[in-house]
Amino acid sequence: MGYHQQVLCLKDGNAMGALFTFRHSVLLSLSLLLSLLLPTAQAADDPAYDYLKSRQMRAITVEGTELPVLVRPWEGKNQHGAALIFADTGFGADAPGLVAFLRDGLSPLGWASISMTPPSNPPHPSFATAPEEVARAGDKQLSSPADKAMDKFSPQEWQQHVDTQLGFVEASLGQLDQIGAAYPGKRILVSMDRSAALLLQLLADGKVAPPDLLVIINPYSESPDFDERLPGLVAVQEVPVLDIQSPDGNRASLATASLRRANSAMKDAMAYRQLPLALNISEPDAWADVLSAIRGFAASVKAAPLN
């Protein structure tokens, strides 16, 4: 059979069948190719990728700068509300250690976790000596006693740094309406170290909306004047306060721990509670104690009527 006869045969009998087979083969090849080139399309529904899906990256804009916010939605049937987490100043929203542990652990308990970007720390001071002063060695150049650390900043400079940080935190919380709207219910505010001091001041001044439960962990400030006010700031809070103090916390937070407890002694156990918990970074099992303490305190909060 010649070439002309083969074409006639296809036209007469098997043309449609051959065309269908050819198209099916092409589609199958394209499907296999796409499965190799686009594995993420299948991975999106793979339970193995739940870890990535649960950390939903959001962003807020504060003072013209876009800042990351990490959101972990509810898991399971419980949906109590959201927990806002502020790590220590100078760290990020994904700070390792206790912050990461709470961000993961609160979600299965029915509290969507919203991890904020904390404010930055003030710049390191420069103690430069003028050239003409070098020749005066030993001529009482140091006004501070030899056994006392040199002050980093003057009281005015400290106040300026604190005001900048307070403005940053206030603006950050003011940007959360849209993100938090997805998780209606109660609000837990978890703050650590220097960020805790800032939030205590903002809440006392009525600059931010009060949460249903405030958790402060090793609160302190590097500003001496601010640090002296901390016990009073804790006592005036009108929301329940869970005050967690670690034996290995900053010495400034350790110094005010007894005063914080004493100033709030008139409050009942559900309005203020101080717990000493070891939070050594080398012993992550201790972090579970913090989660358990928050869970226990929040049990009464979630049972209370909505404001």
Residue pairs with C-beta under 8 A, 6 or more apart in sequence:
1 9
10 18
35 42
43 49
44 53
54 72
54 73
54 75
54 107
55 70
55 71
55 72
56 70
56 71
56 72
56 73
57 68
57 69
57 70
57 71
58 68
58 69
58 70
58 71
58 179
59 66
59 67
59 68
59 69
60 66
60 67
60 69
60 172
60 175
60 176
60 179
61 67
61 175
62 168
62 171
62 172
62 175
63 168
63 171
67 93
67 117
67 172
68 92
68 93
68 94
68 117
69 93
69 114
69 115
69 116
69 117
69 176
69 179
70 93
70 94
70 103
70 113
70 114
70 115
71 112
71 113
71 114
71 115
71 179
72 103
72 104
72 106
72 107
72 112
72 113
72 115
73 107
73 112
73 182
73 183
74 107
74 110
74 111
74 112
74 183
75 107
75 108
76 108
76 110
78 109
78 110
79 110
79 112
79 183
79 185
80 109
80 110
80 111
80 185
80 186
80 298
80 302
81 110
81 111
81 112
81 183
81 184
81 185
81 186
81 187
81 188
81 212
81 302
82 111
82 112
82 113
82 114
82 180
82 183
82 185
82 186
82 187
82 188
83 102
83 106
83 111
83 112
83 113
83 114
83 187
83 188
83 189
83 190
83 294
84 114
84 116
84 173
84 176
84 180
84 187
84 188
84 189
84 190
84 211
85 99
85 102
85 103
85 113
85 114
85 115
85 116
85 190
85 191
86 116
86 118
86 169
86 189
86 190
86 191
86 192
86 195
86 196
86 199
87 93
87 95
87 99
87 115
87 118
87 192
87 193
87 195
88 95
88 118
88 192
88 193
88 194
88 195
89 118
89 119
89 120
89 121
89 165
89 193
89 194
89 195
89 198
90 118
90 120
90 121
90 194
91 99
91 118
92 117
92 118
93 115
93 116
93 117
93 118
94 100
94 115
97 281
97 284
97 287
98 192
98 217
98 279
98 287
98 290
99 115
99 192
101 284
101 287
101 288
101 290
101 291
102 113
102 190
102 287
102 290
102 291
102 294
103 113
103 115
104 113
105 288
105 291
106 112
106 113
106 188
106 291
106 294
107 113
109 291
109 295
110 302
111 188
111 298
112 182
112 183
114 176
114 179
114 180
114 183
116 172
116 173
117 172
118 169
118 195
119 164
119 165
119 168
119 169
119 195
119 198
120 165
121 194
122 152
122 153
122 157
122 161
125 152
125 153
127 150
129 141
133 141
142 150
144 150
144 151
152 222
153 161
155 224
155 225
158 222
158 223
158 224
158 225
158 226
159 223
159 225
161 223
162 198
162 221
162 223
162 226
165 198
166 198
166 201
166 202
166 207
169 195
169 198
169 199
169 202
169 208
170 202
170 207
170 208
173 202
173 208
173 209
174 208
180 187
185 302
185 306
186 212
186 213
186 298
186 301
186 302
186 306
187 209
187 211
187 212
187 213
188 211
188 212
188 213
188 215
188 294
188 298
188 301
189 199
189 211
189 213
189 214
189 215
190 215
190 217
190 294
191 198
191 199
191 200
191 214
191 215
191 216
191 217
191 219
192 216
192 217
192 218
193 217
193 218
193 219
193 220
193 249
193 250
193 253
194 220
194 221
194 222
196 216
196 217
196 218
196 219
196 220
197 219
197 220
197 221
197 226
197 227
197 230
197 233
198 221
199 208
199 214
199 216
200 216
200 219
200 230
200 233
200 234
200 237
201 226
201 229
201 233
202 208
203 210
203 214
203 237
203 239
204 233
204 236
204 237
210 238
210 239
211 239
212 239
212 240
212 301
212 304
212 307
213 239
213 240
213 242
213 294
213 297
213 298
213 301
214 237
214 239
214 240
214 241
214 242
215 241
215 242
215 244
215 294
215 297
216 234
216 241
216 242
216 243
216 244
217 244
217 246
217 249
217 279
217 290
218 244
218 245
218 246
218 249
218 250
218 253
218 279
219 230
219 234
219 243
219 253
219 256
219 260
220 227
220 230
220 249
220 250
220 252
220 253
220 256
221 227
221 230
221 252
222 252
227 252
227 255
227 256
230 256
230 259
230 260
231 256
231 259
231 260
231 262
231 263
232 263
234 241
234 243
234 260
234 263
234 264
234 272
235 260
235 263
235 264
237 272
240 270
240 271
240 272
240 297
240 300
240 301
241 264
241 271
241 272
241 273
242 273
242 275
242 293
242 294
242 297
243 260
243 261
243 264
243 272
243 273
243 274
243 275
244 274
244 275
244 277
244 279
244 290
244 293
245 253
245 254
245 257
245 274
245 275
245 276
245 277
246 276
246 277
246 278
246 279
246 280
247 254
247 276
247 278
248 278
248 279
248 280
249 279
257 274
260 274
261 274
264 271
264 272
264 274
270 300
273 297
275 293
277 286
277 289
277 290
277 293
278 286
278 289
279 286
279 287
279 290
280 286
